[in-house]
């Protein structure tokens, strides 16, 4: 185990609950917001008049689609971090 891995394990051991809770909350919230934003995009996209009116505002219809994707990406990255931390914790238990 490298020195960096050892320090990461110690940090994680010291702050495991806080880190995992924060990541779990972030994943849950970003997933929910992504779904809500995607639903709004789909509803607006069905009506050309609504699309035209929405596109005249600061938040364009395409902006909703891009926002939903950013929220999904954020949730996916947080989930990957959570998975990596859990794998790291399993390695620590094996030592």
Residue frames as qw, qx, qy, qz and C-alpha x, y, z in Angstrom:
[[0.000, 0.891, 0.454, 0.000, 0.00, 0.00, 0.00],
 [0.402, 0.478, -0.032, 0.781, 1.36, 3.40, -0.93],
 [0.193, -0.186, -0.450, 0.852, 1.64, 6.26, 1.51],
 [0.317, -0.045, -0.182, -0.930, -1.19, 8.09, -0.29],
 [0.605, -0.255, -0.667, -0.352, -3.47, 5.05, -0.08],
 [0.464, -0.258, -0.689, 0.494, -2.68, 4.76, 3.60],
 [0.005, 0.127, 0.234, -0.964, -3.57, 8.42, 4.18],
 [0.462, -0.126, -0.416, -0.773, -6.78, 8.04, 2.17],
 [0.587, -0.282, -0.759, -0.023, -7.76, 5.02, 4.24],
 [0.308, -0.256, -0.566, 0.721, -7.13, 6.91, 7.46],
 [0.192, 0.035, -0.032, -0.980, -9.10, 9.94, 6.25],
 [0.553, -0.190, -0.584, -0.563, -11.96, 7.73, 5.17],
 [0.516, -0.282, -0.764, 0.266, -11.92, 5.86, 8.49],
 [0.155, -0.206, -0.405, 0.877, -12.08, 9.16, 10.35],
 [0.310, 0.284, 0.030, -0.907, -14.90, 10.62, 8.24],
 [0.052, 0.109, 0.940, 0.319, -16.66, 7.60, 6.75],
 [0.115, 0.612, 0.748, -0.229, -20.20, 8.41, 7.88],
 [0.100, 0.734, 0.064, -0.669, -20.04, 12.06, 6.87],
 [0.028, 0.380, -0.653, -0.655, -18.56, 11.28, 3.46],
 [0.038, 0.200, 0.942, 0.267, -20.91, 8.44, 2.58],
 [0.121, 0.670, 0.629, -0.375, -23.99, 10.29, 3.84],
 [0.108, 0.673, -0.121, -0.722, -23.09, 13.39, 1.83],
 [0.047, 0.232, -0.779, -0.581, -22.49, 11.37, -1.33],
 [0.076, 0.372, 0.925, 0.023, -25.70, 9.38, -0.89],
 [0.139, 0.729, 0.412, -0.529, -27.73, 12.57, -0.40],
 [0.087, 0.567, -0.384, -0.724, -26.07, 14.16, -3.43],
 [0.022, 0.003, 0.910, 0.413, -26.79, 11.12, -5.62],
 [0.100, 0.549, 0.811, -0.177, -30.43, 11.02, -4.46],
 [0.110, 0.753, 0.217, -0.612, -31.00, 14.76, -4.94],
 [0.058, 0.479, -0.531, -0.696, -29.26, 15.05, -8.31],
 [0.073, 0.158, 0.941, 0.292, -31.11, 12.01, -9.64],
 [0.118, 0.668, 0.673, -0.295, -34.45, 13.47, -8.54],
 [0.092, 0.735, -0.036, -0.670, -33.67, 16.90, -9.99],
 [0.040, -0.264, 0.750, 0.606, -32.49, 15.32, -13.25],
 [0.106, 0.381, 0.910, 0.122, -35.75, 13.39, -13.55],
 [0.100, 0.765, 0.457, -0.443, -37.85, 16.49, -12.80],
 [0.030, 0.643, -0.304, -0.703, -35.90, 18.61, -15.27],
 [0.081, -0.058, 0.868, 0.486, -36.11, 15.93, -17.96],
 [0.135, 0.567, 0.807, -0.089, -39.88, 15.69, -17.42],
 [0.098, 0.787, 0.163, -0.587, -40.23, 19.47, -17.74],
 [0.026, -0.440, 0.599, 0.668, -38.18, 19.39, -20.96],
 [0.109, 0.182, 0.930, 0.300, -40.33, 16.60, -22.41],
 [0.132, 0.700, 0.643, -0.281, -43.59, 18.37, -21.52],
 [0.073, 0.755, -0.071, -0.648, -42.46, 21.69, -22.98],
 [0.119, -0.309, 0.738, 0.588, -41.05, 20.04, -26.11],
 [0.272, 0.391, 0.876, 0.081, -44.46, 18.59, -26.98],
 [0.179, 0.866, 0.439, -0.159, -45.96, 22.04, -27.60],
 [0.555, 0.361, 0.181, 0.727, -44.34, 24.23, -30.29],
 [0.107, -0.851, -0.141, -0.495, -45.98, 27.39, -28.92],
 [0.688, -0.722, 0.031, 0.066, -44.59, 26.68, -25.46],
 [0.795, -0.039, 0.155, 0.586, -41.15, 25.98, -26.93],
 [0.327, 0.624, 0.174, 0.688, -41.22, 29.32, -28.76],
 [0.357, -0.865, -0.054, -0.348, -42.30, 31.20, -25.63],
 [0.819, -0.520, 0.075, 0.229, -39.77, 29.38, -23.45],
 [0.742, 0.169, 0.154, 0.630, -36.95, 30.03, -25.91],
 [0.126, 0.787, 0.083, 0.598, -37.55, 33.76, -25.55],
 [0.586, -0.798, 0.066, -0.124, -36.69, 33.55, -21.87],
 [0.088, -0.744, 0.659, -0.063, -33.31, 33.09, -20.23],
 [0.505, -0.172, 0.843, -0.070, -33.96, 29.37, -19.70],
 [0.513, 0.319, -0.511, -0.611, -34.34, 27.87, -23.14],
 [0.948, -0.018, 0.018, -0.318, -35.99, 24.56, -23.81],
 [0.789, 0.371, -0.426, 0.242, -32.61, 23.14, -24.79],
 [0.007, -0.573, 0.556, -0.602, -31.24, 24.53, -21.53],
 [0.786, -0.292, 0.283, -0.465, -33.61, 22.25, -19.64],
 [0.967, 0.197, -0.159, 0.002, -32.31, 19.24, -21.55],
 [0.515, 0.527, -0.481, 0.476, -28.69, 20.21, -20.91],
 [0.337, -0.542, 0.464, -0.615, -29.40, 20.88, -17.23],
 [0.935, -0.155, 0.109, -0.300, -30.99, 17.46, -16.83],
 [0.870, 0.323, -0.293, 0.231, -27.88, 15.88, -18.35],
 [0.187, 0.597, -0.505, 0.595, -25.58, 17.86, -16.05],
 [0.626, -0.435, 0.362, -0.537, -27.59, 16.74, -13.01],
 [0.994, 0.041, -0.041, -0.096, -27.42, 13.11, -14.19],
 [0.658, 0.493, -0.404, 0.402, -23.67, 13.39, -14.74],
 [0.148, -0.604, 0.485, -0.615, -23.21, 14.85, -11.27],
 [0.840, -0.280, 0.250, -0.392, -25.17, 12.00, -9.71],
 [0.950, 0.242, -0.175, 0.087, -23.16, 9.44, -11.67],
 [0.411, 0.576, -0.483, 0.515, -19.82, 10.95, -10.59],
 [0.425, -0.517, 0.459, -0.585, -20.93, 11.03, -6.95],
 [0.962, -0.089, 0.095, -0.241, -22.05, 7.39, -7.21],
 [0.800, 0.407, -0.340, 0.281, -18.64, 6.43, -8.66],
 [0.064, 0.598, -0.527, 0.601, -16.92, 8.22, -5.78],
 [0.714, -0.359, 0.328, -0.504, -19.15, 6.44, -3.29],
 [0.986, 0.128, -0.095, -0.050, -18.43, 3.07, -4.93],
 [0.577, 0.525, -0.452, 0.432, -14.69, 3.76, -4.86],
 [0.229, -0.559, 0.505, -0.617, -14.80, 4.72, -1.19],
 [0.884, -0.208, 0.202, -0.368, -16.74, 1.59, -0.33],
 [0.908, 0.298, -0.250, 0.156, -14.18, -0.54, -2.21],
 [0.263, 0.603, -0.504, 0.560, -11.42, 1.23, -0.34],
 [0.563, -0.462, 0.401, -0.555, -13.15, 0.48, 2.97],
 [0.989, 0.003, -0.003, -0.147, -13.41, -3.19, 2.01],
 [0.690, 0.469, -0.406, 0.374, -9.67, -3.26, 1.27],
 [0.096, -0.605, 0.493, -0.618, -8.98, -1.69, 4.64],
 [0.817, -0.313, 0.242, -0.420, -11.01, -4.37, 6.39],
 [0.962, 0.201, -0.177, 0.062, -8.94, -7.05, 4.67],
 [0.371, 0.637, -0.493, 0.462, -5.68, -5.60, 6.05]]
